[in-house]
Each structure stands twice: as structure tokens, then as C-alpha cells.
């Protein structure tokens, strides 16, 4: 995608003006002072002025061209070699022993280079728990697109964890979607979470712009049209209704919920292979949602999304953002301990474990954890469920 040809130059200005592509070299061999030719349109030759190494084969270069213009670019040695295609999540779920309890983890791209380096290592460590797959989210408008692809590539190529790349379709150019899908194919990523996307940072309401996409359904149709059945597509499901249709009393009006379910069926009928749900704190709400799906002919796998409470402030923030229903007895219990950090963490682990046991008893034996880029709470729940987890 990025990496093409490199050569060594003794002086910067003449070399940049007259540079011609030289022999190929891997990014790990590049150092400050090298002149590289990326092959990207309108960039030409550029000098490497700074190198940040995330792993042995994943690096970020600060580059300057002959006009003195600076930019950053991520390079991965594996991008030039087509990766071994992973199995799709649909294939894995279909082939799994129905009695086995399996898990998957979701991560988000960190904001700092050090955070990205730490997360890459954590994905490898958590991969020892044998998750079926891991998700990596995609920033609003594609703001983290390069890092999301890098993290997914690293998960799959370095750690052997099937990657499920989040892809949003609104507030960004169609070309960026095409580049992301091409990049996934290049490295063998076959799993995509097709989403509309959140409002850009600083905005509270989502507004469509003229990019050809107005919703996740448009993205599902587009991927199927352009790529056939190469990608396994996950779509989002909202057991309580999308936050935009939940009223101030925490409930979704029946007529609105019926519309939500019809839209979900359209996404599945257009090519969605499985549903991953929004978080919830009442298992019965999830079970009622599954029944509602079956009643209108949705028969694909439905994976419950589990969020473990780790702090009182984080819990209330997420509750407000997602408008998630909180059972009164749960609300009262967490209010009583809100100033005791350790007690809140223990409550969160115990409550999530109870939820998981109820889901497993009801026959839902794949659990998707929104792990917030840390392994501790998720591994604690898994241990209480009798599952094996790695130790450092």
C-alpha cells in the first residue's frame, strides 16, 4: 500500500530533485537520512527525518520532500506480500462445538504512539486466550484508518488472531473505503464490521454529507457489489433500540423498535453474516431481542456484546452515551459503592460473570467483550467462567 523503493543519498536537495526509484528494501532496514520513493501520487522522493518503530516490521516515518513539506506515513513489511487469508467469523461460528464457550475481544486505536505500541503487545498477550477474533474500531470519518488497519494486520500476521476491522462509511470519501477494503484484501483480512459511524469529534448529532453513503445498509450493499462474498460482514444490533430512538425514560417506543428491527433485517438480507450487539445490562432484554429477530426471519448468528464496569464514572458516561437500561436493583447497588473504587471493580466483574452465566445457560456460548484495551477485567470474568487465561 505504502512501501515501494528505497536508496541511500548523501545529500538531501539534489537527491530529492533528481531521485529515481532504487532497489526494494524492507522498512526495518530504513534509517534517518535515507531517501525513499513511496510511489504515492504527487509525493516523489522524500527524506526520512524521524523513525518510530512499533514492532519489528511496523514503523512510522516522518518524511520531508524537496519543497520542505513534512508528513508522516506508516510502513509495514508485510503489505507488499499478500497475507494468508484468515477464516471468516461465520465459518468459525458454524464449525465450533456448540458446547464450547468461546470469546472475542474489541479494542480501540490509542491516541499516542506509545499507546499503539502497548496495545499491539497486549493483543498478542490476550491472543494466548485463543479468541475467535478481535475487533478494532475505526475513528469517525476514518480518522484512525491507517492505525486500525495496522493493528488488524499486526493481530493477524504477527499474533495469529483473526481480525475483524470496523469500517464506517459516512463523513468520508468513498475512495477511502475502497483503499481500506483493498488493504484488507492485500493482507488477508476477510472480516469487516460494517457501520454508519459516530458524529465527528466535537459534534453531538450525526448529519449525512454527500458521499454516496447515508447508513450502514449502503455500506453492506456496496461491499457486496464490489467484492462479492470475499468479506464476512458483521452488522450492529441494538437490543434496546438505537440511542437516537430511545426516549428520556430509557425506553424505545414500540413503533420505533419495529422500525429498528426492519432496518436490521434489511442489513442482514443485503449481506450481513452476523450481528454483534450493543452493550446491555439486562440479559432478558438481549433474549427478547433474539426472539424478535427470529420472529421476523433473521436467522444469522447473534453475538452478545459485554461491557464490564471498571469505574463508576466510566459506567455513567457509557450509560448516558448509549442510553442503556440499568435495572433498578443494579443501579441502587452501584450507587451505594460509587466512592469505593475497588468495590466498583469487583461489582463489575461479578455482575458481568452473572450475565455471562445466564447467556451461556440460554444457549449463547460466544461472548464478545468490549475490553477497553485492558485484559484484567475480561480475564477475571473468563476465569470465573472456568476458562483458561494466560499469565504474565
C-alpha positions in Angstrom: 0.0 0.0 0.0 2.7 2.5 1.0 6.1 0.9 0.7 7.9 0.8 -2.6 11.6 1.5 -3.3 14.4 3.0 -1.4 18.0 4.1 -1.9 20.7 5.9 0.1 21.5 9.5 -0.8 24.5 11.5 0.5 22.9 15.0 0.3 19.2 15.8 0.5 18.3 18.5 -2.0 19.9 17.2 -5.2 18.9 13.7 -4.4 15.2 14.6 -3.9 15.0 16.6 -7.1 16.6 14.0 -9.3 15.7 10.8 -7.4 14.8 7.7 -9.2 13.4 4.5 -7.6 16.1 2.2 -6.5 16.0 -1.5 -5.4 13.4 -2.6 -2.9 14.2 -2.9 0.8 12.1 -3.7 3.8 11.1 -0.9 6.1 13.0 -2.3 9.0 16.2 -1.5 7.1 15.4 2.2 6.7 17.1 4.7 8.9 17.2 8.5 9.3 18.9 10.1 6.3 17.6 7.6 3.7 15.7 8.9 0.7 12.6 6.8 -0.1 10.3 6.7 -3.0 6.8 5.7 -1.9 5.1 5.6 -5.3 2.2 7.7 -3.9 0.8 10.3 -6.3 2.4 13.8 -6.0 4.9 12.8 -3.4 8.0 11.8 -5.3 11.2 11.2 -3.3 11.3 12.1 0.4 13.9 12.0 3.1 13.4 10.1 6.3 13.9 12.6 9.2 12.5 10.5 12.1 11.6 6.9 12.7 9.1 5.4 15.2 9.3 1.6 15.5 6.0 0.0 16.7 7.3 -3.6 16.1 9.9 -5.4 14.1 8.0 -4.8 10.8 5.7 -1.9 11.6 7.2 1.6 11.5 6.1 5.2 11.2 8.4 7.6 9.2 8.4 11.4 9.3 9.2 12.4 5.7 10.2 15.7 4.0 10.1 16.4 0.3 12.2 18.7 -1.9 9.8 21.6 -1.0 10.4 21.2 2.7 6.9 19.8 3.3 6.6 17.2 6.1 4.3 14.3 6.5 4.0 11.0 8.4 3.5 7.6 6.8 3.1 4.1 8.2 5.1 1.3 6.6 4.6 -2.4 7.1 6.9 -5.0 5.5 4.0 -7.4 5.1 2.0 -5.0 2.9 3.9 -6.0 -0.2 3.3 -9.7 0.3 -0.3 -11.0 0.2 -1.1 -12.4 3.5 -2.6 -15.8 4.1 -6.4 -15.4 4.2 -8.0 -16.0 7.6 -11.2 -17.9 8.1 -14.3 -15.8 8.3 -16.1 -15.4 11.6 -19.2 -17.0 10.1 -17.1 -20.1 9.2 -15.7 -20.3 12.7 -19.0 -20.0 14.4 -20.6 -22.6 12.2 -17.7 -25.1 12.8 -17.4 -24.6 16.6 -18.5 -27.2 19.0 -21.9 -25.9 20.2 -21.0 -26.9 23.8 -17.8 -24.8 23.8 -17.8 -21.3 25.2 -15.7 -19.0 23.0 -14.8 -15.3 23.2 -13.7 -12.4 21.2 -12.2 -9.0 22.1 -12.8 -5.5 20.9 -10.1 -2.7 21.0 -9.9 0.9 20.0 -6.9 2.7 18.4 -4.9 4.6 21.1 -4.1 8.3 20.6 -0.4 8.1 21.2 2.5 6.1 19.6 3.3 4.6 23.0 -0.3 3.6 23.4 -0.3 1.9 20.0 2.9 0.0 20.8 1.4 -1.2 24.1 -1.8 -2.2 22.5 0.0 -4.3 19.8 1.7 -6.2 22.6 -1.5 -6.6 24.6 -3.3 -8.0 21.5 -0.5 -10.6 21.3 -0.8 -11.4 25.0 -4.6 -11.6 25.0 -4.3 -13.7 21.9 -3.0 -16.5 24.1 -6.5 -16.9 25.4 -7.5 -18.2 22.0 -10.2 -15.6 21.0 -12.1 -16.4 17.8 -11.4 -12.9 16.6 -10.6 -9.4 17.7 -12.3 -6.2 16.6 -10.5 -2.8 16.2 -12.7 0.2 15.9 -12.5 2.9 13.2 -12.5 6.6 14.1 -15.2 9.0 13.0 -14.7 9.9 9.3 -11.8 7.4 9.0 -9.7 9.4 11.5 -7.8 6.3 12.6 -7.9 4.3 9.4 -4.2 3.7 9.0 -3.7 2.7 12.6 -6.9 0.5 12.6 -5.5 -1.4 9.6 -2.0 -1.7 11.1 -3.5 -3.1 14.4 -5.6 -5.6 12.5 -2.7 -6.6 10.3 -0.4 -7.0 13.3 -3.1 -9.1 15.1 -3.4 -11.4 12.2 0.0 -11.6 10.7 2.1 -11.4 13.9 -0.1 -12.9 16.6 -2.4 -15.2 14.6 -5.6 -13.6 15.8 -8.3 -13.3 13.2 -9.0 -9.6 12.8 -12.5 -8.0 12.4 -11.9 -4.5 11.1 -14.5 -1.8 11.8 -15.3 0.3 8.8 -17.6 3.3 8.8 -19.0 4.9 5.7 -20.2 8.4 6.5 -18.4 11.7 6.6 -15.5 10.4 4.5 -14.8 9.8 0.8 -15.8 6.6 -1.0 -12.1 6.3 -2.1 -11.0 5.9 1.5 -13.4 3.0 1.8 -12.0 1.5 -1.4 -8.4 1.9 -0.1 -9.4 0.2 3.2 -11.0 -2.7 1.6 -8.1 -3.2 -0.8 -5.7 -3.0 2.1 -7.7 -5.7 3.9 -7.5 -8.0 0.8 -3.8 -7.3 0.5 -3.0 -8.7 3.9 -5.7 -11.4 4.0 -8.3 -9.8 6.4 -11.7 -11.1 5.5 -13.8 -9.9 8.3 -15.4 -6.4 8.4 -17.8 -4.7 10.8 -20.0 -2.5 8.5 -21.2 0.6 10.4 -22.6 4.0 9.7 -20.2 5.7 12.1 -20.4 8.2 15.0 -20.5 12.0 14.6 -17.1 13.7 14.2 -15.3 14.8 17.4 -16.9 17.9 18.8 -20.4 17.2 17.3 -23.2 15.6 19.3 -25.5 14.9 16.3 -24.8 12.9 13.2 -25.5 14.6 9.9 -25.2 13.0 6.5 -23.0 14.5 3.9 -22.9 13.8 0.2 -20.5 10.8 -0.1 -22.9 8.3 -1.5 -23.5 6.7 1.9 -26.1 7.6 4.5 -26.2 4.4 6.6 -24.6 1.1 7.2 -27.1 -0.6 4.8 -25.5 1.4 2.0 -22.0 0.1 3.0 -23.2 -3.5 3.2 -24.7 -3.2 -0.3 -21.5 -1.5 -1.7 -19.1 -4.2 -0.3 -21.3 -7.0 -1.7 -21.5 -5.2 -5.1 -17.7 -4.6 -5.3 -16.3 -7.7 -3.5 -18.9 -10.4 -3.7 -18.7 -12.8 -0.8 -15.0 -12.3 -0.1 -15.7 -10.5 3.2 -17.7 -11.7 6.1 -19.8 -8.8 7.2 -20.8 -8.1 10.8 -23.6 -5.6 11.4 -24.6 -3.8 14.6 -27.7 -4.8 16.6 -29.3 -2.7 19.3 -31.3 -4.9 21.8 -32.9 -1.7 23.2 -33.1 0.3 20.0 -30.5 2.7 18.6 -29.7 5.5 21.1 -31.3 8.1 18.7 -34.7 6.5 19.2 -34.6 5.8 22.9 -36.6 8.3 24.9 -35.8 10.1 28.1 -37.4 7.4 30.2 -34.8 4.9 28.8 -37.3 3.0 26.6 -37.8 2.7 22.9 -41.4 3.3 21.7 -42.8 0.0 20.2 -43.3 1.6 16.7 -39.7 2.9 16.7 -38.4 -0.5 17.8 -40.4 -2.2 15.0 -38.6 0.2 12.5 -35.2 -0.7 14.1 -35.9 -4.4 13.6 -37.0 -3.9 10.0 -33.8 -2.0 9.2 -31.7 -4.7 10.9 -33.4 -7.3 8.7 -32.6 -5.2 5.6 -28.9 -5.2 6.6 -28.9 -8.9 7.0 -30.8 -9.6 3.8 -28.4 -7.3 1.9 -25.4 -9.4 3.0 -24.8 -9.2 6.8 -23.4 -12.5 8.0 -23.8 -12.0 11.8 -25.0 -9.4 14.3 -22.8 -8.1 17.1 -24.9 -6.3 19.7 -24.6 -3.1 21.6 -23.8 -3.5 25.3 -26.7 -4.2 27.7 -27.1 -4.8 31.5 -30.3 -6.9 31.5 -29.9 -10.3 29.9 -33.7 -10.6 29.4 -33.5 -7.6 27.0 -31.0 -9.5 24.9 -33.0 -12.7 24.9 -36.2 -10.7 23.9 -34.1 -9.1 21.1 -33.0 -12.5 19.8 -36.6 -13.7 19.8 -37.7 -10.6 18.0 -35.1 -11.2 15.3 -36.2 -14.8 14.8 -39.9 -13.7 14.6 -39.1 -11.5 11.5 -36.9 -14.1 9.8 -33.4 -13.1 11.0 -31.6 -16.4 11.4 -27.9 -15.4 11.4 -25.7 -15.7 14.5 -26.3 -13.0 17.1 -23.3 -12.3 19.3 -23.9 -10.5 22.7 -21.6 -7.6 23.4 -20.4 -7.5 27.0 -19.1 -4.3 28.7 -17.5 -4.9 32.2 -17.9 -2.0 34.6 -14.5 -0.9 35.8 -15.3 2.5 37.3 -18.3 4.4 38.4 -17.6 7.5 36.2 -17.0 5.3 33.1 -20.2 3.4 33.8 -22.3 6.5 34.0 -20.6 8.0 30.9 -21.3 4.9 28.8 -24.8 4.6 30.1 -25.5 8.2 29.0 -23.9 7.8 25.7 -25.6 4.5 24.8 -28.8 5.2 26.8 -28.5 1.7 28.1 -31.3 0.5 30.5 -30.0 -0.2 34.0 -32.1 -2.5 36.2 -33.1 -0.6 39.4 -31.5 -3.1 41.7 -28.2 -2.8 39.8 -28.5 1.0 39.9 -29.0 1.0 43.6 -26.1 -1.4 44.3 -23.6 0.6 42.3 -24.7 3.9 43.7 -24.1 2.5 47.3 -20.4 1.8 46.5 -19.7 4.5 43.9 -16.9 6.1 46.1 -15.1 2.7 46.7 -13.0 2.1 43.6 -12.1 -1.4 44.5 -15.7 -2.3 45.3 -16.9 -1.0 42.0 -14.4 -3.1 40.1 -15.4 -6.2 42.0 -19.0 -5.5 41.4 -18.4 -5.0 37.7 -16.6 -8.4 37.4 -19.2 -10.2 39.5 -22.1 -8.7 37.6 -20.6 -9.4 34.1 -19.9 -13.0 35.3 -23.5 -13.4 36.3 -24.7 -12.1 32.9 -22.4 -14.4 31.0 -23.6 -17.4 33.0 -27.2 -16.5 32.2 -26.3 -16.1 28.5 -24.5 -19.5 28.4 -27.4 -21.2 30.2 -29.7 -19.8 27.5 -27.5 -21.3 24.7 -25.5 -18.2 23.7 -22.0 -19.5 24.0 -19.9 -17.0 22.2 -19.2 -13.8 24.2 -17.9 -10.6 22.7 -16.0 -8.4 25.3 -15.6 -4.7 24.9 -12.4 -4.9 26.9 -11.3 -1.1 26.7 -7.8 -2.1 25.7 -7.1 -3.8 29.1 -7.1 -7.5 29.9 -7.6 -7.6 33.6 -11.4 -7.4 34.0 -12.1 -9.6 30.9 -9.6 -12.3 32.1 -11.1 -12.1 35.6 -14.6 -12.8 34.2 -13.3 -15.6 32.0 -11.5 -17.3 34.9 -14.7 -17.2 36.9 -16.5 -18.9 34.0 -13.9 -21.7 34.2 -11.9 -20.6 31.1 -8.2 -20.7 30.8 -6.4 -17.4 30.5 -2.6 -16.6 30.2 -0.5 -15.2 32.9 2.4 -12.8 32.5 
